[in-house]
């Protein structure tokens, strides 16, 4: 098995329970690549080690498309799709101009109670709601409703994310919100494959404890569906075009990994737990290109970004909290999505204004930042495009 060396960056949103840092599970095989992550996380690289260009795209600020926070960001062809965490799916053009809102929140025909995830097709958009999937065209016309109910106590699944299956139907990522009891007596899984009639075909990743969430649970690379792991799992998984689930990468965090099983806190019982911030317990925002790997993690309350060059087998560690940024270096805030060879991150307008006071005039001119000097803190977020070398 070929061993690769990597240092990585991950954003940890939830504190829960962890599995052992052990590569052996139901989905590992001889093709699983091991990535050894450097244990010294103080060696921070500079932006120009990884990226050769940075560009900015302010999203148009209008009353009908004001955004307080972006939950999910996806880019397809010439359109930018945003779930703004207010039960709205907003579409912007590649010029940042607002185009249309798809659907609306409500209980009527063609409306949705929640906007958990969405899938972009060439001809339509599917929105995952509570116990149903709503389909619209790009002009906002409602096309169909597909209903399902997977609330059996022993096979409970209230999906947060979904994706098409190469075997037909969908993969539904259920999460653990609403589940109060965990154990082997419950036949419940993090992910289910359901057919077109939403009958469960198979479950994956047996639920053993509470888990967190992710911006994008499913992404694509070539013919594979890539799965961000659930909390406490050090594997990156893939689903191939035959529907086979396997571990694509195992990330060895060394001494920074938690190797014990954390007990689940019990009701009305006071216990003392060790400080989990001294370990890497989770990672997400995994993206893969032909040349690079990217993901995020948190260690000792600091968010790190790491990118691994597959050709050179070299890792570069970045952090928005880096105190040694140069005056000719824009900050790296992370990535919510990827488009071709560019990582994309939405940032608040005031984050960019803070950089104006730090960057050198020469660098401001080089990356064309002066044109945004008049941006207001109340304006919509700015998309930052980091082009990989």
Buried (B, 14 or more C-beta within 10 A) or exposed (E): EEEBBBBBBBBBEEBBBBBBBEBEBEBBEEEBBBBBBBEEBEEBBBBEBBBEEBEBBBBBBEEEBBBEEBBBBBBBEEBBBBBBEEBBBBBBEEEBEBBBBBBBEEEEEBBBEBBBBBBBEEEBBBBBBEBBBBBBEBEBEBEEBBEBEBEEEEBBBBBBBBBBBBBEBBBBBBBBEEBEEBEEEBEBBBBBBBEEEBEBEBBBBEBBBBBBBBBBBBBEBEEBBBBBBBBBBBBBBBBBEEBEBBBBBBBBBEEBBBEEEBEEEEEEEEEEEEEBBEBBBBBBBBBBBEBBBBBBBBBEEEBBBBBBBBEEEBBBBBBBEBEEBBEBBBBBBBBBBBBEBBBBBBBBBEBBBEBEEBBEEEBBEEBEBEEBEEBEEEBBBBBBBBBBB
